[in-house]
Amino acid sequence: MPSVECIFNPLGQAHILGFHRHGQSVFFPGMSLSGQNAVVVGGGTGMGEAIALGLANEGAKVIVAGRRQAKLDEVAEKDEKISTQTVDVADRSSVKALFDRVNDQFDQLHLLVNCAGANVPKRSMSELAPDDWDKLMNINATGAFNCMHYGLPLMRPHKTGLVINISSTSGKRAAPLGGVAYNASKFAMAALGTSATEDERENGIRVTTIFPGEVDTPILDDRPVPPSAEHRATILKPADIADITLAVAKLPPLAHVPELVIKPIGQSFI
């Protein structure tokens, strides 16, 4: 399946024809998100926070969901169109409660963004603990499935909807940096998106998998050797992922981007 690659340069501009980064996407200026309802899972920090704020800035009503209520509250304080719900994506009953709340609050779910993710420091095959394998698969892969399992029924009756799964280039290239379990979970997330797209396209539902390269988010602190401030300055920021996510969200309903890779210009991708 073809993918679209967006190259980022250190000056902070994504080089895609027709795209400017001045607070809103201009791919399709007429495609407003005003009046749309969105759920951003993993929206308390990092990429999820940036995506939630971007959606709200474009006029969408957003529920941000995540494990830590305090972090969610900090996001919600920045825009009155954002509300919160705690969720553990690895706990199916917790996910069901989230989407029961979505169903009660919204008359329709237009957009679901799955951004919850985790990694562990000891990630090589010789170091990886079985419990950590289970943890990462449950959060990164099964967690996305759980959210789609309960979220898609809120889209199907309306014959339209968009799911954006935030994966990783580790779901395209199984490099040692990501580690065994993280790579496997992100490949699974990619296959989930591909399979669900084929199943749901007759329902007018699109699934997009975005594969970010290195992004300066808290997950980098879980690396065996966390990157330096100098290295962090050369990689993507959460706002870059929010920009490209908004661009996809503002496409017309008949336009489907199955996969999209975005990475820092200095990151290898072979």
Phi, psi and omega per residue, in radians:
M1 nan 2.290 -3.095
P2 -1.194 2.618 3.068
S3 -2.191 2.817 3.134
V4 -1.900 2.254 -3.142
E5 -1.878 2.257 3.098
C6 -1.948 2.115 -3.120
I7 -1.692 2.330 -3.111
F8 -1.842 2.380 3.063
N9 -1.902 2.799 -3.000
P10 -1.124 -0.222 3.129
L11 -1.358 -0.142 3.031
G12 1.683 0.311 3.117
Q13 -2.082 2.316 3.062
A14 -1.464 2.198 -3.040
H15 -1.568 1.365 3.035
I16 -2.185 2.313 -3.105
L17 -0.955 2.208 3.062
G18 1.513 0.131 -3.078
F19 -1.947 2.287 3.050
H20 -2.242 2.579 -3.108
R21 -1.947 1.465 3.113
H22 -2.366 0.808 3.067
G23 1.722 -0.358 3.085
Q24 -2.689 2.723 3.115
S25 -1.308 2.533 3.084
V26 -2.185 0.420 3.001
F27 -0.977 -0.923 -3.123
F28 -2.310 1.487 -3.036
P29 -0.981 -0.477 -3.098
G30 -1.423 -0.207 -3.113
M31 -1.485 1.671 -3.100
S32 -1.565 2.537 3.028
L33 -1.676 0.028 3.112
S34 -1.058 2.286 -3.123
G35 1.554 -0.117 3.104
Q36 -1.569 2.713 -3.127
N37 -2.026 2.347 -3.060
A38 -2.356 2.625 2.982
V39 -2.119 2.245 3.071
V40 -2.033 1.913 -3.129
V41 -1.609 2.259 -2.976
G42 1.458 0.596 -3.018
G43 -1.675 0.202 -3.085
G44 -1.458 -0.395 -3.117
T45 -2.579 3.006 2.936
G46 0.975 -2.358 -3.082
M47 -1.081 -0.721 -3.130
G48 -1.080 -0.742 3.098
E49 -1.066 -0.829 -3.123
A50 -1.081 -0.693 3.125
I51 -1.150 -0.793 -3.133
A52 -1.054 -0.779 3.134
L53 -1.152 -0.664 3.113
G54 -1.126 -0.746 3.123
L55 -1.101 -0.780 3.131
A56 -1.111 -0.684 3.119
N57 -1.086 -0.510 3.123
E58 -1.509 0.017 3.043
G59 1.861 -0.052 -3.126
A60 -1.354 2.621 2.934
K61 -1.542 2.281 -2.955
V62 -2.240 2.323 2.880
I63 -1.794 2.092 3.042
V64 -1.685 2.325 -3.088
A65 -2.213 2.508 3.123
G66 -3.086 -3.087 -3.027
R67 -1.400 -0.541 -2.979
R68 -1.907 1.947 -3.094
Q69 -1.053 -0.663 -3.105
A70 -1.071 -0.727 3.114
K71 -1.166 -0.709 3.111
L72 -1.088 -0.727 3.136
D73 -1.079 -0.668 3.120
E74 -1.081 -0.661 3.106
V75 -1.211 -0.798 -3.080
A76 -1.110 -0.521 3.132
E77 -1.146 -0.301 -3.078
K78 -1.519 -0.222 3.127
D79 -2.756 2.249 -3.072
E80 -1.218 -0.235 3.123
K81 -1.462 0.011 -3.129
I82 -1.827 2.277 2.991
S83 -2.124 3.004 -2.962
T84 -2.243 2.751 3.034
Q85 -2.740 2.193 3.064
T86 -1.288 2.548 3.127
V87 -2.712 2.530 2.948
D88 -1.981 1.868 -3.012
V89 -1.132 -0.346 3.114
A90 -1.425 -0.159 -3.140
D91 -1.865 1.876 -3.028
R92 -1.073 -0.606 3.129
S93 -1.186 -0.599 3.088
S94 -1.164 -0.706 3.114
V95 -1.167 -0.709 3.097
K96 -1.044 -0.722 3.129
A97 -1.092 -0.660 3.098
L98 -1.045 -0.862 -3.049
F99 -1.370 -0.362 2.931
D100 -1.115 -0.716 3.085
R101 -1.132 -0.740 3.109
V102 -1.036 -0.778 -3.129
N103 -1.111 -0.635 3.123
D104 -1.274 -0.634 -3.024
Q105 -1.488 -0.635 -3.053
F106 -1.954 2.557 3.027
D107 -1.395 -0.280 -3.131
Q108 -2.786 2.499 3.022
L109 -1.795 2.030 -3.119
H110 -1.607 -0.627 -2.984
L111 -2.477 2.289 3.014
L112 -2.121 2.166 3.075
V113 -1.984 2.069 3.083
N114 -1.707 1.893 -3.049
C115 -2.199 0.055 3.131
A116 -1.222 2.370 -3.139
G117 -2.818 2.777 -3.124
A118 -2.673 2.770 2.990
N119 -2.551 3.045 -3.121
V120 -2.301 2.682 -3.138
P121 -1.145 -0.769 -3.107
K122 -1.542 1.669 -2.912
R123 -2.168 -0.096 3.081
S124 -1.305 2.856 -3.088
M125 -1.043 -0.634 -3.093
S126 -1.324 -0.381 -3.084
E127 -1.825 -0.412 -2.981
L128 -1.141 2.177 3.098
A129 -1.420 2.482 3.093
P130 -0.936 -0.651 3.126
D131 -1.120 -0.615 3.115
D132 -1.260 -0.629 3.011
W133 -0.982 -0.877 -3.130
D134 -1.064 -0.730 -3.122
K135 -1.044 -0.850 -3.075
L136 -1.223 -0.673 3.087
M137 -1.145 -0.684 -3.117
N138 -1.181 -0.650 -3.140
I139 -1.427 -0.924 -2.953
N140 -1.346 -0.629 -3.075
A141 -1.851 -1.058 -3.131
T142 -1.105 -0.591 3.107
G143 -1.044 -0.753 3.095
A144 -1.138 -0.724 3.075
F145 -1.041 -0.801 -3.117
N146 -1.010 -0.753 -3.124
C147 -1.178 -0.675 3.097
M148 -1.224 -0.645 -3.139
H149 -1.017 -0.728 -3.115
Y150 -1.627 -0.366 -3.118
G151 -1.467 -0.679 -3.073
L152 -1.077 -0.635 3.092
P153 -1.057 -0.337 3.093
L154 -1.469 -0.167 3.101
M155 -1.795 -0.641 -2.998
R156 -0.979 -0.751 -3.113
P157 -1.074 -0.414 -3.099
H158 -1.621 -0.088 3.121
K159 0.983 0.605 3.053
T160 -2.847 2.741 3.110
G161 2.756 2.786 -3.123
L162 -2.395 2.262 2.999
V163 -1.982 2.227 3.067
I164 -2.056 1.979 3.105
N165 -1.693 2.111 3.110
I166 -1.557 1.818 -3.103
S167 -1.702 -2.177 -3.105
S168 -3.001 2.708 3.009
T169 -1.075 -0.261 3.023
S170 -1.167 -0.274 3.033
G171 -1.530 0.023 3.062
K172 -2.067 -0.616 -3.102
R173 -2.296 1.998 -3.073
A174 -1.455 1.238 -3.115
A175 -1.436 2.690 -3.139
P176 -1.036 -0.484 -3.094
L177 -1.001 -0.701 -3.124
G178 -1.277 -0.602 -3.126
G179 1.627 2.798 -3.001
V180 -1.035 -0.944 -3.047
A181 -1.230 -0.726 -3.139
Y182 -1.095 -0.821 3.114
N183 -1.030 -0.822 -3.119
A184 -1.082 -0.714 -3.123
S185 -1.172 -0.611 -3.127
K186 -1.352 -0.568 2.983
F187 -1.110 -0.693 3.112
A188 -1.120 -0.701 3.122
M189 -1.093 -0.684 3.111
A190 -1.127 -0.772 3.125
A191 -1.139 -0.618 3.071
L192 -1.033 -0.814 -3.133
G193 -1.117 -0.756 3.132
T194 -1.093 -0.802 -3.112
S195 -1.174 -0.769 -3.116
A196 -1.146 -0.632 3.094
T197 -1.009 -0.802 -3.112
E198 -1.141 -0.656 -3.127
D199 -1.261 -0.581 -2.954
E200 -1.800 -0.094 -3.054
R201 -1.100 -0.529 3.096
E202 -1.212 -0.287 3.065
N203 -1.610 0.085 -3.134
G204 1.318 0.284 -3.100
I205 -1.771 2.241 3.132
R206 -1.826 2.483 3.032
V207 -2.149 2.156 3.094
T208 -2.000 2.292 3.025
T209 -1.878 2.112 3.086
I210 -1.772 2.302 -3.101
F211 -1.976 1.536 3.105
P212 -1.300 2.525 2.931
G213 -1.389 -2.542 -3.113
E214 -1.169 2.228 3.110
V215 -2.262 2.432 -3.101
D216 -1.369 1.497 -3.134
T217 -2.292 2.964 -3.107
P218 -1.053 -0.387 -3.113
I219 -1.098 -0.386 3.130
L220 -1.154 -0.402 3.127
D221 -1.192 -0.260 3.136
D222 -1.577 0.047 3.083
R223 -1.199 2.697 3.078
P224 -0.948 -0.690 3.014
V225 -2.234 1.775 -3.124
P226 -1.009 2.498 -3.096
P227 -1.181 2.684 3.139
S228 -1.316 2.902 3.069
A229 -1.070 -0.613 3.132
E230 -1.129 -0.723 3.124
H231 -1.199 -0.730 3.141
R232 -1.034 -0.530 -3.129
A233 -1.208 -0.295 -3.080
T234 -1.750 0.023 -3.048
I235 -1.981 3.065 -3.100
L236 -1.127 2.754 3.053
K237 -1.953 2.769 3.116
P238 -0.936 -0.593 -3.140
A239 -1.088 -0.526 3.110
D240 -1.147 -0.705 3.124
I241 -1.242 -0.622 3.068
A242 -1.096 -0.744 -3.137
D243 -1.022 -0.821 -3.072
I244 -1.284 -0.544 3.070
T245 -1.141 -0.759 3.097
L246 -1.101 -0.670 3.123
A247 -1.052 -0.742 3.105
V248 -1.170 -0.734 -3.101
A249 -1.122 -0.453 -3.082
K250 -1.623 0.047 3.059
L251 -1.207 2.691 3.060
P252 -1.072 2.659 -3.071
P253 -1.023 -0.407 3.131
L254 -1.488 -0.150 -3.119
A255 -1.668 2.186 -3.070
H256 -2.173 2.172 3.019
V257 -1.822 1.779 -3.108
P258 -1.129 -0.764 -3.062
E259 -2.502 2.605 3.118
L260 -2.609 2.227 3.104
V261 -1.866 2.283 3.067
I262 -2.356 2.273 -3.055
K263 -2.609 2.838 3.021
P264 -1.169 2.595 -3.128
I265 -1.069 -0.482 -3.101
G266 -1.466 -0.089 -3.098
Q267 -1.561 2.263 3.094
S268 -1.184 2.557 3.106
F269 -2.593 1.280 -3.118
I270 -2.286 nan nan
